[in-house]
Amino acid sequence: MINRKNKELGVRIEQITMEAEAWQQSAKCSENMIAALNQSGASSRSTKR
């Protein structure tokens, strides 16, 4: 009984770890997009002057 529960918990830990990594990757992608948009906006503003 305990071994089965430990195995189930181990599988769940792996799933949650993968989900966390996916969220981190998504957040990093969003950060990169924001940085690119900020840079694009800054260069656009500087060419209008």
HTML snippet that shows the backbone in 3Dmol.js (N, CA, C, O; Angstrom):
<script src="https://3Dmol.org/build/3Dmol-min.js"></script>
<div id="view" style="width:600px;height:400px;position:relative"></div>
<script>
const pdb = `
ATOM      1  N   MET A   1       0.829  -1.206   0.000  1.00  0.00           N
ATOM      2  CA  MET A   1       0.000   0.000   0.000  1.00  0.00           C
ATOM      3  C   MET A   1       0.866   1.259   0.000  1.00  0.00           C
ATOM      4  O   MET A   1       0.640   2.178  -0.787  1.00  0.00           O
ATOM      5  N   ILE A   2       1.865   1.290   0.897  1.00  0.00           N
ATOM      6  CA  ILE A   2       2.734   2.470   0.984  1.00  0.00           C
ATOM      7  C   ILE A   2       3.574   2.606  -0.282  1.00  0.00           C
ATOM      8  O   ILE A   2       3.762   3.712  -0.789  1.00  0.00           O
ATOM      9  N   ASN A   3       4.084   1.475  -0.798  1.00  0.00           N
ATOM     10  CA  ASN A   3       4.892   1.535  -2.018  1.00  0.00           C
ATOM     11  C   ASN A   3       4.084   2.067  -3.195  1.00  0.00           C
ATOM     12  O   ASN A   3       4.587   2.852  -3.999  1.00  0.00           O
ATOM     13  N   ARG A   4       2.822   1.634  -3.289  1.00  0.00           N
ATOM     14  CA  ARG A   4       1.965   2.112  -4.377  1.00  0.00           C
ATOM     15  C   ARG A   4       1.730   3.616  -4.253  1.00  0.00           C
ATOM     16  O   ARG A   4       1.776   4.346  -5.243  1.00  0.00           O
ATOM     17  N   LYS A   5       1.479   4.067  -3.027  1.00  0.00           N
ATOM     18  CA  LYS A   5       1.240   5.489  -2.799  1.00  0.00           C
ATOM     19  C   LYS A   5       2.501   6.291  -3.119  1.00  0.00           C
ATOM     20  O   LYS A   5       2.425   7.359  -3.727  1.00  0.00           O
ATOM     21  N   ASN A   6       3.663   5.770  -2.706  1.00  0.00           N
ATOM     22  CA  ASN A   6       4.927   6.447  -3.019  1.00  0.00           C
ATOM     23  C   ASN A   6       5.133   6.549  -4.523  1.00  0.00           C
ATOM     24  O   ASN A   6       5.590   7.576  -5.025  1.00  0.00           O
ATOM     25  N   LYS A   7       4.797   5.486  -5.238  1.00  0.00           N
ATOM     26  CA  LYS A   7       4.937   5.489  -6.695  1.00  0.00           C
ATOM     27  C   LYS A   7       4.007   6.529  -7.312  1.00  0.00           C
ATOM     28  O   LYS A   7       4.412   7.274  -8.204  1.00  0.00           O
ATOM     29  N   GLU A   8       2.758   6.582  -6.837  1.00  0.00           N
ATOM     30  CA  GLU A   8       1.801   7.568  -7.336  1.00  0.00           C
ATOM     31  C   GLU A   8       2.293   8.989  -7.066  1.00  0.00           C
ATOM     32  O   GLU A   8       2.189   9.865  -7.924  1.00  0.00           O
ATOM     33  N   LEU A   9       2.827   9.205  -5.870  1.00  0.00           N
ATOM     34  CA  LEU A   9       3.345  10.531  -5.535  1.00  0.00           C
ATOM     35  C   LEU A   9       4.553  10.884  -6.398  1.00  0.00           C
ATOM     36  O   LEU A   9       4.712  12.033  -6.810  1.00  0.00           O
ATOM     37  N   GLY A  10       5.399   9.902  -6.669  1.00  0.00           N
ATOM     38  CA  GLY A  10       6.556  10.132  -7.531  1.00  0.00           C
ATOM     39  C   GLY A  10       6.136  10.544  -8.931  1.00  0.00           C
ATOM     40  O   GLY A  10       6.732  11.444  -9.523  1.00  0.00           O
ATOM     41  N   VAL A  11       5.113   9.889  -9.459  1.00  0.00           N
ATOM     42  CA  VAL A  11       4.592  10.228 -10.789  1.00  0.00           C
ATOM     43  C   VAL A  11       4.016  11.638 -10.769  1.00  0.00           C
ATOM     44  O   VAL A  11       4.223  12.418 -11.698  1.00  0.00           O
ATOM     45  N   ARG A  12       3.291  11.956  -9.700  1.00  0.00           N
ATOM     46  CA  ARG A  12       2.684  13.296  -9.592  1.00  0.00           C
ATOM     47  C   ARG A  12       3.759  14.372  -9.501  1.00  0.00           C
ATOM     48  O   ARG A  12       3.622  15.445 -10.089  1.00  0.00           O
ATOM     49  N   ILE A  13       4.829  14.084  -8.764  1.00  0.00           N
ATOM     50  CA  ILE A  13       5.940  15.043  -8.661  1.00  0.00           C
ATOM     51  C   ILE A  13       6.540  15.297 -10.036  1.00  0.00           C
ATOM     52  O   ILE A  13       6.842  16.439 -10.381  1.00  0.00           O
ATOM     53  N   GLU A  14       6.715  14.244 -10.819  1.00  0.00           N
ATOM     54  CA  GLU A  14       7.256  14.398 -12.175  1.00  0.00           C
ATOM     55  C   GLU A  14       6.328  15.261 -13.029  1.00  0.00           C
ATOM     56  O   GLU A  14       6.792  16.124 -13.774  1.00  0.00           O
ATOM     57  N   GLN A  15       5.023  15.028 -12.920  1.00  0.00           N
ATOM     58  CA  GLN A  15       4.055  15.811 -13.694  1.00  0.00           C
ATOM     59  C   GLN A  15       4.108  17.287 -13.305  1.00  0.00           C
ATOM     60  O   GLN A  15       4.126  18.166 -14.166  1.00  0.00           O
ATOM     61  N   ILE A  16       4.133  17.544 -12.013  1.00  0.00           N
ATOM     62  CA  ILE A  16       4.155  18.931 -11.538  1.00  0.00           C
ATOM     63  C   ILE A  16       5.455  19.609 -11.928  1.00  0.00           C
ATOM     64  O   ILE A  16       5.464  20.791 -12.272  1.00  0.00           O
ATOM     65  N   THR A  17       6.554  18.866 -11.878  1.00  0.00           N
ATOM     66  CA  THR A  17       7.845  19.419 -12.287  1.00  0.00           C
ATOM     67  C   THR A  17       7.813  19.820 -13.754  1.00  0.00           C
ATOM     68  O   THR A  17       8.301  20.889 -14.119  1.00  0.00           O
ATOM     69  N   MET A  18       7.242  18.968 -14.592  1.00  0.00           N
ATOM     70  CA  MET A  18       7.145  19.291 -16.020  1.00  0.00           C
ATOM     71  C   MET A  18       6.242  20.499 -16.252  1.00  0.00           C
ATOM     72  O   MET A  18       6.538  21.349 -17.092  1.00  0.00           O
ATOM     73  N   GLU A  19       5.134  20.572 -15.500  1.00  0.00           N
ATOM     74  CA  GLU A  19       4.243  21.729 -15.626  1.00  0.00           C
ATOM     75  C   GLU A  19       4.957  23.013 -15.217  1.00  0.00           C
ATOM     76  O   GLU A  19       4.823  24.043 -15.878  1.00  0.00           O
ATOM     77  N   ALA A  20       5.713  22.948 -14.130  1.00  0.00           N
ATOM     78  CA  ALA A  20       6.444  24.130 -13.657  1.00  0.00           C
ATOM     79  C   ALA A  20       7.459  24.578 -14.698  1.00  0.00           C
ATOM     80  O   ALA A  20       7.606  25.774 -14.950  1.00  0.00           O
ATOM     81  N   GLU A  21       8.161  23.625 -15.303  1.00  0.00           N
ATOM     82  CA  GLU A  21       9.136  23.965 -16.338  1.00  0.00           C
ATOM     83  C   GLU A  21       8.451  24.598 -17.545  1.00  0.00           C
ATOM     84  O   GLU A  21       8.980  25.534 -18.144  1.00  0.00           O
ATOM     85  N   ALA A  22       7.275  24.087 -17.902  1.00  0.00           N
ATOM     86  CA  ALA A  22       6.534  24.655 -19.032  1.00  0.00           C
ATOM     87  C   ALA A  22       6.108  26.089 -18.722  1.00  0.00           C
ATOM     88  O   ALA A  22       6.204  26.961 -19.586  1.00  0.00           O
ATOM     89  N   TRP A  23       5.638  26.343 -17.495  1.00  0.00           N
ATOM     90  CA  TRP A  23       5.244  27.700 -17.104  1.00  0.00           C
ATOM     91  C   TRP A  23       6.444  28.636 -17.106  1.00  0.00           C
ATOM     92  O   TRP A  23       6.338  29.787 -17.530  1.00  0.00           O
ATOM     93  N   GLN A  24       7.597  28.141 -16.627  1.00  0.00           N
ATOM     94  CA  GLN A  24       8.802  28.971 -16.623  1.00  0.00           C
ATOM     95  C   GLN A  24       9.217  29.320 -18.047  1.00  0.00           C
ATOM     96  O   GLN A  24       9.609  30.453 -18.326  1.00  0.00           O
ATOM     97  N   GLN A  25       9.130  28.347 -18.940  1.00  0.00           N
ATOM     98  CA  GLN A  25       9.483  28.589 -20.339  1.00  0.00           C
ATOM     99  C   GLN A  25       8.519  29.599 -20.966  1.00  0.00           C
ATOM    100  O   GLN A  25       8.934  30.477 -21.722  1.00  0.00           O
ATOM    101  N   SER A  26       7.243  29.467 -20.648  1.00  0.00           N
ATOM    102  CA  SER A  26       6.244  30.407 -21.157  1.00  0.00           C
ATOM    103  C   SER A  26       6.500  31.817 -20.628  1.00  0.00           C
ATOM    104  O   SER A  26       6.393  32.793 -21.370  1.00  0.00           O
ATOM    105  N   ALA A  27       6.837  31.914 -19.350  1.00  0.00           N
ATOM    106  CA  ALA A  27       7.122  33.225 -18.758  1.00  0.00           C
ATOM    107  C   ALA A  27       8.353  33.847 -19.401  1.00  0.00           C
ATOM    108  O   ALA A  27       8.366  35.047 -19.678  1.00  0.00           O
ATOM    109  N   LYS A  28       9.382  33.051 -19.641  1.00  0.00           N
ATOM    110  CA  LYS A  28      10.602  33.556 -20.272  1.00  0.00           C
ATOM    111  C   LYS A  28      10.298  34.042 -21.687  1.00  0.00           C
ATOM    112  O   LYS A  28      10.814  35.074 -22.117  1.00  0.00           O
ATOM    113  N   CYS A  29       9.469  33.304 -22.403  1.00  0.00           N
ATOM    114  CA  CYS A  29       9.071  33.701 -23.755  1.00  0.00           C
ATOM    115  C   CYS A  29       8.326  35.036 -23.713  1.00  0.00           C
ATOM    116  O   CYS A  29       8.558  35.909 -24.549  1.00  0.00           O
ATOM    117  N   SER A  30       7.439  35.188 -22.744  1.00  0.00           N
ATOM    118  CA  SER A  30       6.698  36.443 -22.596  1.00  0.00           C
ATOM    119  C   SER A  30       7.636  37.593 -22.258  1.00  0.00           C
ATOM    120  O   SER A  30       7.491  38.695 -22.787  1.00  0.00           O
ATOM    121  N   GLU A  31       8.601  37.336 -21.375  1.00  0.00           N
ATOM    122  CA  GLU A  31       9.575  38.372 -21.024  1.00  0.00           C
ATOM    123  C   GLU A  31      10.367  38.809 -22.254  1.00  0.00           C
ATOM    124  O   GLU A  31      10.610  39.999 -22.454  1.00  0.00           O
ATOM    125  N   ASN A  32      10.767  37.844 -23.073  1.00  0.00           N
ATOM    126  CA  ASN A  32      11.511  38.165 -24.287  1.00  0.00           C
ATOM    127  C   ASN A  32      10.657  38.982 -25.255  1.00  0.00           C
ATOM    128  O   ASN A  32      11.152  39.908 -25.898  1.00  0.00           O
ATOM    129  N   MET A  33       9.380  38.637 -25.356  1.00  0.00           N
ATOM    130  CA  MET A  33       8.472  39.380 -26.228  1.00  0.00           C
ATOM    131  C   MET A  33       8.314  40.815 -25.730  1.00  0.00           C
ATOM    132  O   MET A  33       8.337  41.756 -26.524  1.00  0.00           O
ATOM    133  N   ILE A  34       8.154  40.982 -24.424  1.00  0.00           N
ATOM    134  CA  ILE A  34       8.025  42.324 -23.846  1.00  0.00           C
ATOM    135  C   ILE A  34       9.287  43.135 -24.110  1.00  0.00           C
ATOM    136  O   ILE A  34       9.211  44.306 -24.479  1.00  0.00           O
ATOM    137  N   ALA A  35      10.441  42.515 -23.923  1.00  0.00           N
ATOM    138  CA  ALA A  35      11.701  43.219 -24.167  1.00  0.00           C
ATOM    139  C   ALA A  35      11.806  43.642 -25.630  1.00  0.00           C
ATOM    140  O   ALA A  35      12.238  44.755 -25.928  1.00  0.00           O
ATOM    141  N   ALA A  36      11.412  42.755 -26.537  1.00  0.00           N
ATOM    142  CA  ALA A  36      11.469  43.081 -27.964  1.00  0.00           C
ATOM    143  C   ALA A  36      10.507  44.215 -28.301  1.00  0.00           C
ATOM    144  O   ALA A  36      10.847  45.119 -29.063  1.00  0.00           O
ATOM    145  N   LEU A  37       9.311  44.164 -27.733  1.00  0.00           N
ATOM    146  CA  LEU A  37       8.339  45.229 -27.992  1.00  0.00           C
ATOM    147  C   LEU A  37       8.810  46.556 -27.407  1.00  0.00           C
ATOM    148  O   LEU A  37       8.651  47.604 -28.033  1.00  0.00           O
ATOM    149  N   ASN A  38       9.387  46.513 -26.210  1.00  0.00           N
ATOM    150  CA  ASN A  38       9.915  47.738 -25.607  1.00  0.00           C
ATOM    151  C   ASN A  38      11.033  48.323 -26.463  1.00  0.00           C
ATOM    152  O   ASN A  38      11.102  49.534 -26.672  1.00  0.00           O
ATOM    153  N   GLN A  39      11.902  47.452 -26.952  1.00  0.00           N
ATOM    154  CA  GLN A  39      13.006  47.913 -27.794  1.00  0.00           C
ATOM    155  C   GLN A  39      12.461  48.487 -29.100  1.00  0.00           C
ATOM    156  O   GLN A  39      12.933  49.518 -29.580  1.00  0.00           O
ATOM    157  N   SER A  40      11.474  47.819 -29.663  1.00  0.00           N
ATOM    158  CA  SER A  40      10.862  48.293 -30.900  1.00  0.00           C
ATOM    159  C   SER A  40      10.194  49.646 -30.683  1.00  0.00           C
ATOM    160  O   SER A  40      10.314  50.548 -31.511  1.00  0.00           O
ATOM    161  N   GLY A  41       9.498  49.775 -29.573  1.00  0.00           N
ATOM    162  CA  GLY A  41       8.849  51.045 -29.258  1.00  0.00           C
ATOM    163  C   GLY A  41       9.853  52.148 -29.019  1.00  0.00           C
ATOM    164  O   GLY A  41       9.634  53.288 -29.428  1.00  0.00           O
ATOM    165  N   ALA A  42      10.956  51.823 -28.358  1.00  0.00           N
ATOM    166  CA  ALA A  42      11.985  52.826 -28.082  1.00  0.00           C
ATOM    167  C   ALA A  42      12.638  53.292 -29.378  1.00  0.00           C
ATOM    168  O   ALA A  42      12.876  54.486 -29.562  1.00  0.00           O
ATOM    169  N   SER A  43      12.928  52.354 -30.274  1.00  0.00           N
ATOM    170  CA  SER A  43      13.563  52.754 -31.532  1.00  0.00           C
ATOM    171  C   SER A  43      12.576  53.521 -32.407  1.00  0.00           C
ATOM    172  O   SER A  43      12.970  54.419 -33.151  1.00  0.00           O
ATOM    173  N   SER A  44      11.303  53.170 -32.317  1.00  0.00           N
ATOM    174  CA  SER A  44      10.278  53.886 -33.077  1.00  0.00           C
ATOM    175  C   SER A  44      10.149  55.323 -32.577  1.00  0.00           C
ATOM    176  O   SER A  44      10.025  56.255 -33.372  1.00  0.00           O
ATOM    177  N   ARG A  45      10.178  55.493 -31.269  1.00  0.00           N
ATOM    178  CA  ARG A  45      10.080  56.839 -30.697  1.00  0.00           C
ATOM    179  C   ARG A  45      11.304  57.680 -31.043  1.00  0.00           C
ATOM    180  O   ARG A  45      11.188  58.884 -31.273  1.00  0.00           O
ATOM    181  N   SER A  46      12.481  57.046 -31.079  1.00  0.00           N
ATOM    182  CA  SER A  46      13.693  57.821 -31.355  1.00  0.00           C
ATOM    183  C   SER A  46      13.767  58.253 -32.819  1.00  0.00           C
ATOM    184  O   SER A  46      14.388  59.271 -33.125  1.00  0.00           O
ATOM    185  N   THR A  47      13.147  57.502 -33.723  1.00  0.00           N
ATOM    186  CA  THR A  47      13.171  57.890 -35.138  1.00  0.00           C
ATOM    187  C   THR A  47      12.141  58.975 -35.442  1.00  0.00           C
ATOM    188  O   THR A  47      12.236  59.646 -36.469  1.00  0.00           O
ATOM    189  N   LYS A  48      11.162  59.154 -34.559  1.00  0.00           N
ATOM    190  CA  LYS A  48      10.139  60.184 -34.773  1.00  0.00           C
ATOM    191  C   LYS A  48      10.626  61.564 -34.350  1.00  0.00           C
ATOM    192  O   LYS A  48      10.011  62.573 -34.695  1.00  0.00           O
ATOM    193  N   ARG A  49      11.727  61.611 -33.605  1.00  0.00           N
ATOM    194  CA  ARG A  49      12.218  62.903 -33.108  1.00  0.00           C
ATOM    195  C   ARG A  49      12.989  63.663 -34.128  1.00  0.00           C
ATOM    196  O   ARG A  49      13.462  64.765 -33.851  1.00  0.00           O
TER     197      ARG A  49
END
`;
const viewer = $3Dmol.createViewer("view");
viewer.addModel(pdb, "pdb");
viewer.setStyle({}, {cartoon: {color: "spectrum"}});
viewer.zoomTo();
viewer.render();
</script>
